[in-house]
Each structure stands twice: as structure tokens, then as C-alpha cells.
Amino acid sequence: VLTLETYVSPSAEQMTRIQNMELDGPVVIVNLLRFHPDGGAEEFGKYSEAASSHLQSSGAKLRYLGDIAATLVGGAEETWDRIIMVEYPSKEAVLEMTGTSDYPGEIRGGALLDSRVYCTQEPSRDSK
């Protein structure tokens, strides 16, 4: 029997790692989301509404939002409902936004059964 770990929030180790990373310039946060089957998508809609002012004040831009239609490469046991890609002016903007006392992280957590969140950055010209 295959048991997959699920993740909704970053660990303390993951937060420390991103805080200590040297990333200059914009970052794109890629979110893979699996909603709770009973109302998770609707609850995530409430999170999106509550988080919109935080995103705006952090200088974030929604780059892509889509529902997953099919898995082309990957195991059947790991399925996702939605992907969201948000560009921030810096990793500091992400950390500041999610670290505010009124950030609606609890609503997000309540909506999700599982997630993966990746901090990405375009390759430098030297590494392309």
C-alpha cells in the first residue's frame, strides 16, 4: 500500500531555507492544489477573495490559474485540482505578505487536502 504524505503549509525548515536563499529580482510561486472533496474549492474561493488585497499590496501579479484537465506524466496516486502561478517582485515580498497577522492562511489550509508550492525564478542569462 502506497501512502503519500500531504502538505498544506511550509515547515519551519522550508521557511528558513527560503529566507536564507539569495534570490535577486522577481520570483514566481507555483501552487499545485488538491481541494477537500466537500466544499474545498468553494472555501478556496473565499481565501482568494480574502487574500486579494494582500497580493495587490505586495505587488504580486497572477500569471496563470487553471483547473487540471489530465495528468500527462506522473502517477495516478498524485492528482491535482488546480495550478496557480503568481509573480512577486521579490522573495521578500512573498515572505512579508504571508507573514502578516491578518494573512488568511487558515482559510487556505482549511480548503486544501494537499498542495505543493514551488518558488521559481527565470534562469540568469549565464545559465540559459
N, C-alpha and C positions, 0 to 999 in steps of 0.2 A: 504494500500500500504506500503510495507516494503522498507525502504530506508536505505542502508548501507553506512556508512562513508568509504571513501577511504583514503589511506595513501601512501605517496611516500617517504617522508623524516621524520626523527625524530623531535619531538617537542623539544623546549628548556628544558622543564621539563624532558623529557626522557633522553636527553644528560646529564643533571645534575645528574640524578639518576644513570646512568651507571658510570659516573666519580666518584661518591661517594661510589660505591659498593666496598666491599672488596672481590676481586676475585684474588686468587693466582694461577698462572700457566696458562696452555693453556685454551682457550675458543673456542667454535665452534659457528659460526654465521650461523643461519639457515634462508634462504631467501625464502619466498613464493612470486612468481611474477605473475602478470597478465599484459600482454603487451597491448599497444594500438592496436586496430584491424588493423589499416592501417600502417604497417611498424614498429611496436614496437619491434618485435623480431629481425628484421634486425638492428634497432637502438641500441638495447641492445648488439648485436654482436660488434658494434663499441665501445660501452662502455667497453666491456670485453677486447678488444684489447688495448684501452687506459689505462685501469686500471691494466693490467698485470704487468707492471714494478713496480707499487705501491705495488701490492700484493707480488711480489718477494722481494722487498727491505724490506717489513715489516716482512718477514719470514713466510708468510701465505702458507698454503697447501690446494689445492682443495681436499675435501674429497668425495664429490658426486655432480653430476649435472645430472638432469633427467627431461624429459618432463612428465607432469602429464597425465596419461592414463585414470584414472577414480577416482571419489570420492567414497570411500567405506563407510565412516562415515562423515556426515555433510550435511548441507543444499544445495539445488540446487542453491540457490542465491549466494553462495560464492564458486566460482570456480577459479582455478589457472592454469597457463600455465606451470610453471617450478618451480623446487625446486633446490636450490644450498646450499651446506654446505661447509663452509670454516673454517679451523682451523688456529688460530693465536696463537703465543707464549704467549700472554697476552692480557687483555682488553686494556692496554696502547698501544699496537701495533695497535689495531683497531682504537683507537681514534687518534693516531698520523698520521696514514695513511689517514684517512678520513678528517683530519683537515688541510692537506697541501693545499696551494693555488692552486696547479695545479692538484689536485684530480678531475677526470672527473664526479663529481656528477650531473652536469647539464645534461650530456648526459644520465645518468641513469634515472634521473627524467623524461626526455622527452620521454623515451621509455616505461615508465610504466603507466598503468591505475590505478593500485593498488598494494600494497605489504604488507607483514608482515615480520619483521626482528626480530629474537629472538637471544639473547645472551645466550648460554648454556654452561654448564660445567659438566664434569663427576662427579657423586656423590663421596664424600670422602669415604674412607673405613668404617668410623664410621656410615655412613648413608645408606650403601648398604643393 
